[in-house]
Amino acid sequence: MSSRAFITGVEGLMLNANERAFIRAADPWGFILFKRNIDTPEQVRVLIRELRDMVGWKAPVLIDQEGGRVQRLGPP
C-alpha cells in the first residue's frame, strides 16, 4: 500500500491515547491547530513538541487563522 501525505488535527489541548496510536500508525505529513488546541504559549509548545516527536521529525504545523473577517484565534 502506498502512503499518502495528509495533515491531521487533534481534539484538545493535549494528545489522548487514541490520537497517539493514530498518529503513530498513520504517520501524517503535518498537523493543523485550531482554537480548541490553544490555551497558553507553553501549552502550544508542548503540544507541538509531542506531535513532532510522534512522527520523528520537524513536521509542519499549520494554524487555522485566516485573518481579516475570519479570526478563529484571539489576540496573543
PDB file with SEQRES, HELIX, SHEET and CRYST1 records, atoms N, CA, C and O in Angstrom:
SEQRES   1 A   76  MET SER SER ARG ALA PHE ILE THR GLY VAL GLU GLY LEU          
SEQRES   2 A   76  MET LEU ASN ALA ASN GLU ARG ALA PHE ILE ARG ALA ALA          
SEQRES   3 A   76  ASP PRO TRP GLY PHE ILE LEU PHE LYS ARG ASN ILE ASP          
SEQRES   4 A   76  THR PRO GLU GLN VAL ARG VAL LEU ILE ARG GLU LEU ARG          
SEQRES   5 A   76  ASP MET VAL GLY TRP LYS ALA PRO VAL LEU ILE ASP GLN          
SEQRES   6 A   76  GLU GLY GLY ARG VAL GLN ARG LEU GLY PRO PRO                  
HELIX    1 AA1 ALA A   17  ALA A   26  1                                  10    
HELIX    2 AA2 LYS A   35  ASN A   37  5                                   3    
HELIX    3 AA3 PRO A   41  VAL A   55  1                                  15    
SHEET    1 AA1 3 ILE A   7  THR A   8  0                                        
SHEET    2 AA1 3 GLY A  30  LEU A  33  1                                        
SHEET    3 AA1 3 VAL A  61  ILE A  63  1                                        
CRYST1    1.000    1.000    1.000  90.00  90.00  90.00 P 1           1          
ATOM      1  N   MET A   1       0.847  -1.182   0.000  1.00  0.00           N  
ATOM      2  CA  MET A   1       0.000   0.000   0.000  1.00  0.00           C  
ATOM      3  C   MET A   1       0.891   1.243   0.000  1.00  0.00           C  
ATOM      4  O   MET A   1       1.838   1.332   0.781  1.00  0.00           O  
ATOM      5  N   SER A   2       0.589   2.184  -0.864  1.00  0.00           N  
ATOM      6  CA  SER A   2       1.393   3.404  -0.904  1.00  0.00           C  
ATOM      7  C   SER A   2       0.915   4.383   0.164  1.00  0.00           C  
ATOM      8  O   SER A   2      -0.264   4.425   0.515  1.00  0.00           O  
ATOM      9  N   SER A   3       1.858   5.160   0.664  1.00  0.00           N  
ATOM     10  CA  SER A   3       1.488   6.130   1.689  1.00  0.00           C  
ATOM     11  C   SER A   3       0.984   7.411   1.042  1.00  0.00           C  
ATOM     12  O   SER A   3       1.329   7.718  -0.099  1.00  0.00           O  
ATOM     13  N   ARG A   4       0.173   8.148   1.772  1.00  0.00           N  
ATOM     14  CA  ARG A   4      -0.355   9.422   1.306  1.00  0.00           C  
ATOM     15  C   ARG A   4       0.074  10.503   2.277  1.00  0.00           C  
ATOM     16  O   ARG A   4       0.161  10.286   3.485  1.00  0.00           O  
ATOM     17  N   ALA A   5       0.337  11.661   1.723  1.00  0.00           N  
ATOM     18  CA  ALA A   5       0.655  12.807   2.573  1.00  0.00           C  
ATOM     19  C   ALA A   5      -0.661  13.449   2.993  1.00  0.00           C  
ATOM     20  O   ALA A   5      -1.493  13.781   2.148  1.00  0.00           O  
ATOM     21  N   PHE A   6      -0.847  13.620   4.287  1.00  0.00           N  
ATOM     22  CA  PHE A   6      -2.037  14.291   4.780  1.00  0.00           C  
ATOM     23  C   PHE A   6      -1.710  15.023   6.070  1.00  0.00           C  
ATOM     24  O   PHE A   6      -0.725  14.729   6.748  1.00  0.00           O  
ATOM     25  N   ILE A   7      -2.553  15.971   6.381  1.00  0.00           N  
ATOM     26  CA  ILE A   7      -2.409  16.771   7.597  1.00  0.00           C  
ATOM     27  C   ILE A   7      -3.578  16.423   8.497  1.00  0.00           C  
ATOM     28  O   ILE A   7      -4.709  16.288   8.030  1.00  0.00           O  
ATOM     29  N   THR A   8      -3.311  16.278   9.776  1.00  0.00           N  
ATOM     30  CA  THR A   8      -4.368  15.929  10.715  1.00  0.00           C  
ATOM     31  C   THR A   8      -4.413  16.918  11.875  1.00  0.00           C  
ATOM     32  O   THR A   8      -3.429  17.595  12.171  1.00  0.00           O  
ATOM     33  N   GLY A   9      -5.547  16.987  12.509  1.00  0.00           N  
ATOM     34  CA  GLY A   9      -5.715  17.787  13.707  1.00  0.00           C  
ATOM     35  C   GLY A   9      -5.937  16.867  14.896  1.00  0.00           C  
ATOM     36  O   GLY A   9      -6.038  15.649  14.751  1.00  0.00           O  
ATOM     37  N   VAL A  10      -6.012  17.470  16.067  1.00  0.00           N  
ATOM     38  CA  VAL A  10      -6.285  16.709  17.289  1.00  0.00           C  
ATOM     39  C   VAL A  10      -7.446  17.367  18.029  1.00  0.00           C  
ATOM     40  O   VAL A  10      -7.830  18.499  17.736  1.00  0.00           O  
ATOM     41  N   GLU A  11      -7.990  16.640  18.984  1.00  0.00           N  
ATOM     42  CA  GLU A  11      -9.226  17.042  19.638  1.00  0.00           C  
ATOM     43  C   GLU A  11      -9.088  18.194  20.633  1.00  0.00           C  
ATOM     44  O   GLU A  11      -9.949  19.073  20.679  1.00  0.00           O  
ATOM     45  N   GLY A  12      -8.036  18.202  21.413  1.00  0.00           N  
ATOM     46  CA  GLY A  12      -7.986  19.176  22.501  1.00  0.00           C  
ATOM     47  C   GLY A  12      -6.624  19.793  22.723  1.00  0.00           C  
ATOM     48  O   GLY A  12      -5.831  19.947  21.794  1.00  0.00           O  
ATOM     49  N   LEU A  13      -6.362  20.146  23.981  1.00  0.00           N  
ATOM     50  CA  LEU A  13      -5.129  20.844  24.345  1.00  0.00           C  
ATOM     51  C   LEU A  13      -3.919  19.922  24.443  1.00  0.00           C  
ATOM     52  O   LEU A  13      -2.778  20.376  24.365  1.00  0.00           O  
ATOM     53  N   MET A  14      -4.171  18.629  24.613  1.00  0.00           N  
ATOM     54  CA  MET A  14      -3.083  17.654  24.646  1.00  0.00           C  
ATOM     55  C   MET A  14      -3.545  16.363  23.993  1.00  0.00           C  
ATOM     56  O   MET A  14      -4.741  16.135  23.808  1.00  0.00           O  
ATOM     57  N   LEU A  15      -2.587  15.530  23.651  1.00  0.00           N  
ATOM     58  CA  LEU A  15      -2.904  14.285  22.954  1.00  0.00           C  
ATOM     59  C   LEU A  15      -3.523  13.265  23.894  1.00  0.00           C  
ATOM     60  O   LEU A  15      -3.117  13.137  25.049  1.00  0.00           O  
ATOM     61  N   ASN A  16      -4.511  12.540  23.383  1.00  0.00           N  
ATOM     62  CA  ASN A  16      -5.060  11.426  24.154  1.00  0.00           C  
ATOM     63  C   ASN A  16      -4.485  10.115  23.587  1.00  0.00           C  
ATOM     64  O   ASN A  16      -3.792  10.128  22.570  1.00  0.00           O  
ATOM     65  N   ALA A  17      -4.769   9.022  24.230  1.00  0.00           N  
ATOM     66  CA  ALA A  17      -4.191   7.731  23.839  1.00  0.00           C  
ATOM     67  C   ALA A  17      -4.587   7.328  22.417  1.00  0.00           C  
ATOM     68  O   ALA A  17      -3.758   6.810  21.669  1.00  0.00           O  
ATOM     69  N   ASN A  18      -5.844   7.561  22.040  1.00  0.00           N  
ATOM     70  CA  ASN A  18      -6.288   7.212  20.686  1.00  0.00           C  
ATOM     71  C   ASN A  18      -5.567   8.032  19.632  1.00  0.00           C  
ATOM     72  O   ASN A  18      -5.205   7.509  18.578  1.00  0.00           O  
ATOM     73  N   GLU A  19      -5.353   9.314  19.907  1.00  0.00           N  
ATOM     74  CA  GLU A  19      -4.639  10.168  18.958  1.00  0.00           C  
ATOM     75  C   GLU A  19      -3.187   9.728  18.817  1.00  0.00           C  
ATOM     76  O   GLU A  19      -2.644   9.705  17.712  1.00  0.00           O  
ATOM     77  N   ARG A  20      -2.567   9.385  19.927  1.00  0.00           N  
ATOM     78  CA  ARG A  20      -1.178   8.908  19.874  1.00  0.00           C  
ATOM     79  C   ARG A  20      -1.070   7.658  19.001  1.00  0.00           C  
ATOM     80  O   ARG A  20      -0.172   7.553  18.166  1.00  0.00           O  
ATOM     81  N   ALA A  21      -1.982   6.720  19.197  1.00  0.00           N  
ATOM     82  CA  ALA A  21      -1.965   5.484  18.408  1.00  0.00           C  
ATOM     83  C   ALA A  21      -2.215   5.780  16.926  1.00  0.00           C  
ATOM     84  O   ALA A  21      -1.545   5.219  16.059  1.00  0.00           O  
ATOM     85  N   PHE A  22      -3.168   6.652  16.637  1.00  0.00           N  
ATOM     86  CA  PHE A  22      -3.470   7.008  15.247  1.00  0.00           C  
ATOM     87  C   PHE A  22      -2.262   7.666  14.578  1.00  0.00           C  
ATOM     88  O   PHE A  22      -1.890   7.298  13.464  1.00  0.00           O  
ATOM     89  N   ILE A  23      -1.652   8.634  15.254  1.00  0.00           N  
ATOM     90  CA  ILE A  23      -0.520   9.353  14.665  1.00  0.00           C  
ATOM     91  C   ILE A  23       0.639   8.403  14.397  1.00  0.00           C  
ATOM     92  O   ILE A  23       1.276   8.480  13.347  1.00  0.00           O  
ATOM     93  N   ARG A  24       0.914   7.515  15.331  1.00  0.00           N  
ATOM     94  CA  ARG A  24       1.989   6.533  15.115  1.00  0.00           C  
ATOM     95  C   ARG A  24       1.696   5.649  13.902  1.00  0.00           C  
ATOM     96  O   ARG A  24       2.582   5.391  13.087  1.00  0.00           O  
ATOM     97  N   ALA A  25       0.457   5.191  13.791  1.00  0.00           N  
ATOM     98  CA  ALA A  25       0.092   4.271  12.707  1.00  0.00           C  
ATOM     99  C   ALA A  25      -0.031   4.976  11.354  1.00  0.00           C  
ATOM    100  O   ALA A  25       0.398   4.438  10.333  1.00  0.00           O  
ATOM    101  N   ALA A  26      -0.611   6.168  11.345  1.00  0.00           N  
ATOM    102  CA  ALA A  26      -0.908   6.844  10.085  1.00  0.00           C  
ATOM    103  C   ALA A  26       0.258   7.674   9.549  1.00  0.00           C  
ATOM    104  O   ALA A  26       0.334   7.926   8.347  1.00  0.00           O  
ATOM    105  N   ASP A  27       1.162   8.100  10.424  1.00  0.00           N  
ATOM    106  CA  ASP A  27       2.343   8.870  10.039  1.00  0.00           C  
ATOM    107  C   ASP A  27       1.982  10.071   9.150  1.00  0.00           C  
ATOM    108  O   ASP A  27       2.388  10.121   7.989  1.00  0.00           O  
ATOM    109  N   PRO A  28       1.224  11.034   9.687  1.00  0.00           N  
ATOM    110  CA  PRO A  28       0.818  12.182   8.877  1.00  0.00           C  
ATOM    111  C   PRO A  28       2.011  13.045   8.461  1.00  0.00           C  
ATOM    112  O   PRO A  28       3.064  13.025   9.097  1.00  0.00           O  
ATOM    113  N   TRP A  29       1.821  13.797   7.389  1.00  0.00           N  
ATOM    114  CA  TRP A  29       2.853  14.705   6.884  1.00  0.00           C  
ATOM    115  C   TRP A  29       2.973  15.940   7.767  1.00  0.00           C  
ATOM    116  O   TRP A  29       4.053  16.519   7.882  1.00  0.00           O  
ATOM    117  N   GLY A  30       1.860  16.349   8.397  1.00  0.00           N  
ATOM    118  CA  GLY A  30       1.872  17.539   9.237  1.00  0.00           C  
ATOM    119  C   GLY A  30       0.616  17.617  10.081  1.00  0.00           C  
ATOM    120  O   GLY A  30      -0.185  16.683  10.131  1.00  0.00           O  
ATOM    121  N   PHE A  31       0.464  18.759  10.748  1.00  0.00           N  
ATOM    122  CA  PHE A  31      -0.630  18.938  11.700  1.00  0.00           C  
ATOM    123  C   PHE A  31      -1.252  20.317  11.525  1.00  0.00           C  
ATOM    124  O   PHE A  31      -0.610  21.241  11.026  1.00  0.00           O  
ATOM    125  N   ILE A  32      -2.504  20.445  11.940  1.00  0.00           N  
ATOM    126  CA  ILE A  32      -3.165  21.733  11.956  1.00  0.00           C  
ATOM    127  C   ILE A  32      -3.751  21.957  13.350  1.00  0.00           C  
ATOM    128  O   ILE A  32      -4.364  21.062  13.932  1.00  0.00           O  
ATOM    129  N   LEU A  33      -3.554  23.151  13.865  1.00  0.00           N  
ATOM    130  CA  LEU A  33      -4.099  23.513  15.172  1.00  0.00           C  
ATOM    131  C   LEU A  33      -5.264  24.470  14.996  1.00  0.00           C  
ATOM    132  O   LEU A  33      -5.235  25.365  14.151  1.00  0.00           O  
ATOM    133  N   PHE A  34      -6.285  24.263  15.808  1.00  0.00           N  
ATOM    134  CA  PHE A  34      -7.478  25.102  15.827  1.00  0.00           C  
ATOM    135  C   PHE A  34      -7.579  25.786  17.187  1.00  0.00           C  
ATOM    136  O   PHE A  34      -6.774  25.521  18.080  1.00  0.00           O  
ATOM    137  N   LYS A  35      -8.543  26.644  17.341  1.00  0.00           N  
ATOM    138  CA  LYS A  35      -8.740  27.351  18.608  1.00  0.00           C  
ATOM    139  C   LYS A  35      -8.833  26.377  19.784  1.00  0.00           C  
ATOM    140  O   LYS A  35      -8.340  26.665  20.875  1.00  0.00           O  
ATOM    141  N   ARG A  36      -9.463  25.235  19.559  1.00  0.00           N  
ATOM    142  CA  ARG A  36      -9.644  24.242  20.633  1.00  0.00           C  
ATOM    143  C   ARG A  36      -8.312  23.655  21.116  1.00  0.00           C  
ATOM    144  O   ARG A  36      -8.256  23.031  22.176  1.00  0.00           O  
ATOM    145  N   ASN A  37      -7.249  23.856  20.343  1.00  0.00           N  
ATOM    146  CA  ASN A  37      -5.942  23.308  20.686  1.00  0.00           C  
ATOM    147  C   ASN A  37      -5.027  24.315  21.367  1.00  0.00           C  
ATOM    148  O   ASN A  37      -3.897  23.977  21.719  1.00  0.00           O  
ATOM    149  N   ILE A  38      -5.493  25.542  21.560  1.00  0.00           N  
ATOM    150  CA  ILE A  38      -4.611  26.606  22.018  1.00  0.00           C  
ATOM    151  C   ILE A  38      -5.109  27.227  23.309  1.00  0.00           C  
ATOM    152  O   ILE A  38      -6.245  27.692  23.400  1.00  0.00           O  
ATOM    153  N   ASP A  39      -4.221  27.225  24.317  1.00  0.00           N  
ATOM    154  CA  ASP A  39      -4.523  27.851  25.599  1.00  0.00           C  
ATOM    155  C   ASP A  39      -3.443  28.868  25.943  1.00  0.00           C  
ATOM    156  O   ASP A  39      -3.707  30.069  25.994  1.00  0.00           O  
ATOM    157  N   THR A  40      -2.240  28.391  26.177  1.00  0.00           N  
ATOM    158  CA  THR A  40      -1.118  29.270  26.524  1.00  0.00           C  
ATOM    159  C   THR A  40       0.047  28.988  25.574  1.00  0.00           C  
ATOM    160  O   THR A  40       0.093  27.927  24.950  1.00  0.00           O  
ATOM    161  N   PRO A  41       0.981  29.924  25.461  1.00  0.00           N  
ATOM    162  CA  PRO A  41       2.151  29.659  24.614  1.00  0.00           C  
ATOM    163  C   PRO A  41       2.906  28.393  25.023  1.00  0.00           C  
ATOM    164  O   PRO A  41       3.316  27.617  24.160  1.00  0.00           O  
ATOM    165  N   GLU A  42       3.091  28.177  26.315  1.00  0.00           N  
ATOM    166  CA  GLU A  42       3.815  26.974  26.768  1.00  0.00           C  
ATOM    167  C   GLU A  42       3.055  25.698  26.422  1.00  0.00           C  
ATOM    168  O   GLU A  42       3.661  24.713  26.002  1.00  0.00           O  
ATOM    169  N   GLN A  43       1.740  25.705  26.593  1.00  0.00           N  
ATOM    170  CA  GLN A  43       0.934  24.526  26.249  1.00  0.00           C  
ATOM    171  C   GLN A  43       1.058  24.213  24.761  1.00  0.00           C  
ATOM    172  O   GLN A  43       1.151  23.046  24.381  1.00  0.00           O  
ATOM    173  N   VAL A  44       1.059  25.243  23.916  1.00  0.00           N  
ATOM    174  CA  VAL A  44       1.190  25.041  22.468  1.00  0.00           C  
ATOM    175  C   VAL A  44       2.576  24.479  22.136  1.00  0.00           C  
ATOM    176  O   VAL A  44       2.691  23.582  21.301  1.00  0.00           O  
ATOM    177  N   ARG A  45       3.621  24.994  22.776  1.00  0.00           N  
ATOM    178  CA  ARG A  45       4.970  24.462  22.558  1.00  0.00           C  
ATOM    179  C   ARG A  45       5.039  22.977  22.912  1.00  0.00           C  
ATOM    180  O   ARG A  45       5.627  22.183  22.178  1.00  0.00           O  
ATOM    181  N   VAL A  46       4.437  22.614  24.031  1.00  0.00           N  
ATOM    182  CA  VAL A  46       4.442  21.208  24.460  1.00  0.00           C  
ATOM    183  C   VAL A  46       3.670  20.343  23.461  1.00  0.00           C  
ATOM    184  O   VAL A  46       4.137  19.269  23.082  1.00  0.00           O  
ATOM    185  N   LEU A  47       2.509  20.799  23.039  1.00  0.00           N  
ATOM    186  CA  LEU A  47       1.697  20.039  22.087  1.00  0.00           C  
ATOM    187  C   LEU A  47       2.457  19.835  20.774  1.00  0.00           C  
ATOM    188  O   LEU A  47       2.500  18.724  20.246  1.00  0.00           O  
ATOM    189  N   ILE A  48       3.050  20.899  20.254  1.00  0.00           N  
ATOM    190  CA  ILE A  48       3.800  20.784  19.004  1.00  0.00           C  
ATOM    191  C   ILE A  48       4.989  19.837  19.170  1.00  0.00           C  
ATOM    192  O   ILE A  48       5.260  19.026  18.284  1.00  0.00           O  
ATOM    193  N   ARG A  49       5.688  19.931  20.277  1.00  0.00           N  
ATOM    194  CA  ARG A  49       6.814  19.026  20.541  1.00  0.00           C  
ATOM    195  C   ARG A  49       6.344  17.574  20.544  1.00  0.00           C  
ATOM    196  O   ARG A  49       6.987  16.705  19.955  1.00  0.00           O  
ATOM    197  N   GLU A  50       5.213  17.315  21.214  1.00  0.00           N  
ATOM    198  CA  GLU A  50       4.675  15.947  21.261  1.00  0.00           C  
ATOM    199  C   GLU A  50       4.271  15.462  19.878  1.00  0.00           C  
ATOM    200  O   GLU A  50       4.569  14.327  19.504  1.00  0.00           O  
ATOM    201  N   LEU A  51       3.594  16.317  19.115  1.00  0.00           N  
ATOM    202  CA  LEU A  51       3.170  15.925  17.771  1.00  0.00           C  
ATOM    203  C   LEU A  51       4.380  15.570  16.913  1.00  0.00           C  
ATOM    204  O   LEU A  51       4.390  14.540  16.239  1.00  0.00           O  
ATOM    205  N   ARG A  52       5.379  16.411  16.941  1.00  0.00           N  
ATOM    206  CA  ARG A  52       6.577  16.160  16.137  1.00  0.00           C  
ATOM    207  C   ARG A  52       7.339  14.934  16.629  1.00  0.00           C  
ATOM    208  O   ARG A  52       7.895  14.189  15.822  1.00  0.00           O  
ATOM    209  N   ASP A  53       7.372  14.718  17.929  1.00  0.00           N  
ATOM    210  CA  ASP A  53       8.018  13.514  18.461  1.00  0.00           C  
ATOM    211  C   ASP A  53       7.313  12.253  17.978  1.00  0.00           C  
ATOM    212  O   ASP A  53       7.954  11.226  17.759  1.00  0.00           O  
ATOM    213  N   MET A  54       6.008  12.328  17.814  1.00  0.00           N  
ATOM    214  CA  MET A  54       5.239  11.159  17.375  1.00  0.00           C  
ATOM    215  C   MET A  54       5.631  10.722  15.966  1.00  0.00           C  
ATOM    216  O   MET A  54       5.650   9.527  15.671  1.00  0.00           O  
ATOM    217  N   VAL A  55       5.949  11.694  15.083  1.00  0.00           N  
ATOM    218  CA  VAL A  55       6.316  11.343  13.706  1.00  0.00           C  
ATOM    219  C   VAL A  55       7.823  11.266  13.505  1.00  0.00           C  
ATOM    220  O   VAL A  55       8.295  10.770  12.481  1.00  0.00           O  
ATOM    221  N   GLY A  56       8.582  11.761  14.493  1.00  0.00           N  
ATOM    222  CA  GLY A  56      10.027  11.618  14.434  1.00  0.00           C  
ATOM    223  C   GLY A  56      10.763  12.649  13.599  1.00  0.00           C  
ATOM    224  O   GLY A  56      11.934  12.454  13.274  1.00  0.00           O  
ATOM    225  N   TRP A  57      10.109  13.729  13.249  1.00  0.00           N  
ATOM    226  CA  TRP A  57      10.787  14.799  12.516  1.00  0.00           C  
ATOM    227  C   TRP A  57      10.047  16.110  12.735  1.00  0.00           C  
ATOM    228  O   TRP A  57       8.957  16.125  13.307  1.00  0.00           O  
ATOM    229  N   LYS A  58      10.631  17.197  12.284  1.00  0.00           N  
ATOM    230  CA  LYS A  58      10.067  18.530  12.497  1.00  0.00           C  
ATOM    231  C   LYS A  58       8.954  18.787  11.474  1.00  0.00           C  
ATOM    232  O   LYS A  58       9.093  19.614  10.573  1.00  0.00           O  
ATOM    233  N   ALA A  59       7.859  18.060  11.639  1.00  0.00           N  
ATOM    234  CA  ALA A  59       6.721  18.144  10.709  1.00  0.00           C  
ATOM    235  C   ALA A  59       6.101  19.543  10.743  1.00  0.00           C  
ATOM    236  O   ALA A  59       6.108  20.197  11.786  1.00  0.00           O  
ATOM    237  N   PRO A  60       5.567  20.003   9.615  1.00  0.00           N  
ATOM    238  CA  PRO A  60       4.915  21.306   9.576  1.00  0.00           C  
ATOM    239  C   PRO A  60       3.689  21.344  10.494  1.00  0.00           C  
ATOM    240  O   PRO A  60       2.960  20.360  10.620  1.00  0.00           O  
ATOM    241  N   VAL A  61       3.479  22.494  11.127  1.00  0.00           N  
ATOM    242  CA  VAL A  61       2.296  22.713  11.955  1.00  0.00           C  
ATOM    243  C   VAL A  61       1.610  23.966  11.422  1.00  0.00           C  
ATOM    244  O   VAL A  61       2.184  25.055  11.434  1.00  0.00           O  
ATOM    245  N   LEU A  62       0.387  23.800  10.960  1.00  0.00           N  
ATOM    246  CA  LEU A  62      -0.379  24.906  10.409  1.00  0.00           C  
ATOM    247  C   LEU A  62      -1.389  25.395  11.442  1.00  0.00           C  
ATOM    248  O   LEU A  62      -1.766  24.653  12.349  1.00  0.00           O  
ATOM    249  N   ILE A  63      -1.822  26.638  11.300  1.00  0.00           N  
ATOM    250  CA  ILE A  63      -2.795  27.238  12.210  1.00  0.00           C  
ATOM    251  C   ILE A  63      -4.015  27.658  11.405  1.00  0.00           C  
ATOM    252  O   ILE A  63      -3.882  28.272  10.346  1.00  0.00           O  
ATOM    253  N   ASP A  64      -5.203  27.332  11.901  1.00  0.00           N  
ATOM    254  CA  ASP A  64      -6.450  27.730  11.245  1.00  0.00           C  
ATOM    255  C   ASP A  64      -6.746  29.190  11.596  1.00  0.00           C  
ATOM    256  O   ASP A  64      -7.574  29.481  12.459  1.00  0.00           O  
ATOM    257  N   GLN A  65      -6.055  30.095  10.913  1.00  0.00           N  
ATOM    258  CA  GLN A  65      -6.206  31.526  11.193  1.00  0.00           C  
ATOM    259  C   GLN A  65      -6.102  32.286   9.878  1.00  0.00           C  
ATOM    260  O   GLN A  65      -5.005  32.581   9.404  1.00  0.00           O  
ATOM    261  N   GLU A  66      -7.250  32.596   9.298  1.00  0.00           N  
ATOM    262  CA  GLU A  66      -7.243  33.279   8.015  1.00  0.00           C  
ATOM    263  C   GLU A  66      -6.963  34.770   8.143  1.00  0.00           C  
ATOM    264  O   GLU A  66      -6.414  35.379   7.226  1.00  0.00           O  
ATOM    265  N   GLY A  67      -7.337  35.362   9.278  1.00  0.00           N  
ATOM    266  CA  GLY A  67      -7.203  36.810   9.427  1.00  0.00           C  
ATOM    267  C   GLY A  67      -8.392  37.515   8.779  1.00  0.00           C  
ATOM    268  O   GLY A  67      -9.330  36.866   8.315  1.00  0.00           O  
ATOM    269  N   GLY A  68      -8.350  38.818   8.750  1.00  0.00           N  
ATOM    270  CA  GLY A  68      -9.465  39.556   8.154  1.00  0.00           C  
ATOM    271  C   GLY A  68     -10.734  39.345   8.947  1.00  0.00           C  
ATOM    272  O   GLY A  68     -10.714  39.386  10.177  1.00  0.00           O  
ATOM    273  N   ARG A  69     -11.840  39.121   8.257  1.00  0.00           N  
ATOM    274  CA  ARG A  69     -13.131  38.945   8.924  1.00  0.00           C  
ATOM    275  C   ARG A  69     -13.237  37.624   9.681  1.00  0.00           C  
ATOM    276  O   ARG A  69     -14.007  37.505  10.633  1.00  0.00           O  
ATOM    277  N   VAL A  70     -12.462  36.641   9.252  1.00  0.00           N  
ATOM    278  CA  VAL A  70     -12.492  35.332   9.930  1.00  0.00           C  
ATOM    279  C   VAL A  70     -11.259  35.216  10.810  1.00  0.00           C  
ATOM    280  O   VAL A  70     -10.153  34.998  10.315  1.00  0.00           O  
ATOM    281  N   GLN A  71     -11.449  35.361  12.112  1.00  0.00           N  
ATOM    282  CA  GLN A  71     -10.346  35.229  13.071  1.00  0.00           C  
ATOM    283  C   GLN A  71     -10.747  34.255  14.155  1.00  0.00           C  
ATOM    284  O   GLN A  71     -11.430  34.612  15.116  1.00  0.00           O  
ATOM    285  N   ARG A  72     -10.315  33.027  13.987  1.00  0.00           N  
ATOM    286  CA  ARG A  72     -10.676  31.985  14.942  1.00  0.00           C  
ATOM    287  C   ARG A  72      -9.895  32.093  16.250  1.00  0.00           C  
ATOM    288  O   ARG A  72     -10.383  31.693  17.307  1.00  0.00           O  
ATOM    289  N   LEU A  73      -8.687  32.633  16.172  1.00  0.00           N  
ATOM    290  CA  LEU A  73      -7.853  32.780  17.360  1.00  0.00           C  
ATOM    291  C   LEU A  73      -7.913  34.222  17.840  1.00  0.00           C  
ATOM    292  O   LEU A  73      -7.914  35.158  17.040  1.00  0.00           O  
ATOM    293  N   GLY A  74      -7.963  34.385  19.144  1.00  0.00           N  
ATOM    294  CA  GLY A  74      -7.975  35.718  19.708  1.00  0.00           C  
ATOM    295  C   GLY A  74      -6.583  36.305  19.763  1.00  0.00           C  
ATOM    296  O   GLY A  74      -5.620  35.670  19.333  1.00  0.00           O  
ATOM    297  N   PRO A  75      -6.468  37.497  20.283  1.00  0.00           N  
ATOM    298  CA  PRO A  75      -5.148  38.125  20.410  1.00  0.00           C  
ATOM    299  C   PRO A  75      -4.243  37.292  21.331  1.00  0.00           C  
ATOM    300  O   PRO A  75      -4.716  36.517  22.162  1.00  0.00           O  
ATOM    301  N   PRO A  76      -2.921  37.478  21.155  1.00  0.00           N  
ATOM    302  CA  PRO A  76      -1.975  36.711  21.985  1.00  0.00           C  
ATOM    303  C   PRO A  76      -2.207  36.930  23.466  1.00  0.00           C  
ATOM    304  O   PRO A  76      -1.497  36.357  24.293  1.00  0.00           O  
TER     305      PRO A  76                                                      
END                                                                             
